[in-house]
Amino acid sequence: QVQLVESGGGLVQAGGSLRLSCAASGTAFSINTMAWYRQAPGKQRELVARISSRGTTNYAESIKGRFTISRDNAKNTVYLQMNSLKPEDTAVYYCKVVVTAYLYWGQGTQVTVSS
């Protein structure tokens, strides 16, 4: 069973930065796509960014130029560097990984951006 442990959330002022991490364990298989999603109160969960096993990245339009997704395959870890944070970035951030044909979600980490 794959387990995901997220860290790095917190409270930050607008314009500040945070770095989220999500470490996967419990699998002998290579991890395919790794991604970050977020869900704000009263809204649906949305894709923030994803990265393939080869390093190809995709970003939501709302965060392009401010957030960067990366991964360390040796550590089975995905990162989300978030710069120039805005109050509208406030949400619970979840990581998701794909291992063979299965999807796994992290427990979520709260990011709160004050104005």
N, C-alpha and C positions, 0 to 999 in steps of 0.2 A: 504494500500500500504506500503510495507516494504521499509524503507529508511536505507541506509548505510552511515556512516560518517567515513572516514579514516583520520588518522593523524600519524605523526611521521616520515615522509620522510624528506629528506634534503641532504646536501652535507657533505661528510665525507672522510677522507683520507683512503687509503688502510690500512687494518689492524684494522680499527676502528669498532664501533658498532652502530647500530640503533635499535630502537624498534618501530614497526608499530602497530597501533591499528585500529580496525574496529568495531564500535558500531552499532548494528541494532535496529531499533525501528519501531513501527507501526504494530506489529503483536501480536495476542493473542495466536498463536500456537507456539509450541516448534520448535526451529531451529534444523534441522538435520545436515547435513555436513556443515562445514565452511572451507573455503580454501583461500589460497593466490595464485595468478597468477602474472606473470610479462610479460612485453612486451618491448623489446629493439628496438631501431630504426631499421627499415628494417627487423625485425624478427617477427615471429608469436608469439602470446601469448602462454605462457607455464605454466604448473602447477608447483608451487614451493613446496607447502605443503598443506595438508588437514587434518582435524581432524573430527572424527565422533562425534555424540552426546554422545557416551560412552567414548570418549577419545582416540580411536584408531587413530594413526597417520601414514601418508605416506609422504615421502619426495622425491624430485627429487635427482638423484644421484649427481648432480653438487653442491648441497648445504648440503649434509649430513654431520653431524658433526660440521657444522658451524651455521646453523639456527635451531630454535626451535619454533614450533607452539604450542599454548595453547589457552584455552578458559575459560571464566567465564560465565557460563550459567545464573547465577543470574543477570548478567549485559548484557546478549546477546552480548558479546564482544569476538572477537578473536584477538589474538596477534601474532606477528612474531618477535621474538628476533633474530637479525642478528649480528653475530660476525665474526671476521676475514674477513671483507668485502674485495672484490677484484674489480678491475675496471670492470671486466666482469659482475658484479652484477648490474651495472648501467642499470636502466630500470624504467618504470612506473609500480608500483605494485598495483594490484587490489584485493580486497577481493570479494568473492562470497559466498553466503549462499543459502541453500536449505530449503524452508519452504513448507511443504506438498509436492506438485508436482511442485512447481515453483522455478525458479532460479532468484536471484537478484545479481546485480553487484554494487560495489562501483564506485566512480568517478575516482579513481586512485590517487596515490601519487608518486611523483618523488623521486627516490633514485639515487644519483650521487656519485660515488666513484672515487676519484682522485688518480692518481698514484704518 
